[in-house]
């Protein structure tokens, strides 16, 4: 499927929906959304037939092909790095984005129809000190906030998946690198040591899956240097990129792989230690706001509350006696 044409069609649909927001009749807006969605889905069904043929002909090769070239569309590449590697992932993502946008428009319409904002504004205006006016402005922006949150929900899910994938790789790499360095120093080759380690690792972890793909690529006839470059390209994690660069340099100049892995393990250990120290030094600054917002009001209430109560009682008794 030509993803550029697909993405342009999705943008045209989104722009049409945003233009329809200026309409004064919500019913006409919803009808326009359903009509545009119908034509868009029909276009997807026509182009999905050729995609099914390619999916039937390519099983494991689909993952290898996507990670091979950086000339793919940025959407497919972003979804690939986030773990959504099916060939229909861009189609599903754009469809979910359009559905979330339509759901946001419907939610904003229901909020406006049932006058939920007006019911929220009445008690907020009774708050003294000007605080109610600030909350009233937020309440009036409620439909647009709801629309924005629902429309960007697929993007936030993919972004969270990418962040979680990077965290898992950073968690698994230090132990794997230490084991690789130990086994290669014991006399095993890199591939044999990696095979021994992957047999004991959780196969659902991203780093394990990528090294298993690395093994399959070697069995398909790729050179080790190409397999290293493709592994770094499939993950795009800084620590893995450094490791692959060091292994490629070691292969090219003929140095010891065991020494390279040991240096990389020590360097990664030092970087993790420095990162932990940085987080520890930043902790006191981050604790200031919870202390101010949560602990100090309770401390003031527990220490000054009885004194204020006695003061109010005394003032009330004096003013009552004067009357």
Secondary structure by P-SEA (a helix, b strand, c coil): ccaaaaaaaaaaaaaaaaaacccccaaaaaaaaaaaaaaaaaaaaaaaaaaaaaaaacccaaaaaaaccccccaaaaaaaaacccccaaaaaaaaaaaaaaaaaaaaaaaaaaaaaaaaaaaaaaacccaaaaaaaaaaaaaaaaaaaaaaaaaaaaaaaaaaaaaaaaaaaaaaaaaaaaaaaaacccaaaaaaaaaaacccccaaaaaaaaaaaaaaacccaaaaaaaaaaacccaaaaaaaaaaaaaaaacccaaaaaaaaaaaaaaaaaaaaaaaaaaccccaaaaaaaccaaaaaaaaaaaaaaaaaaaaaaaaaaac
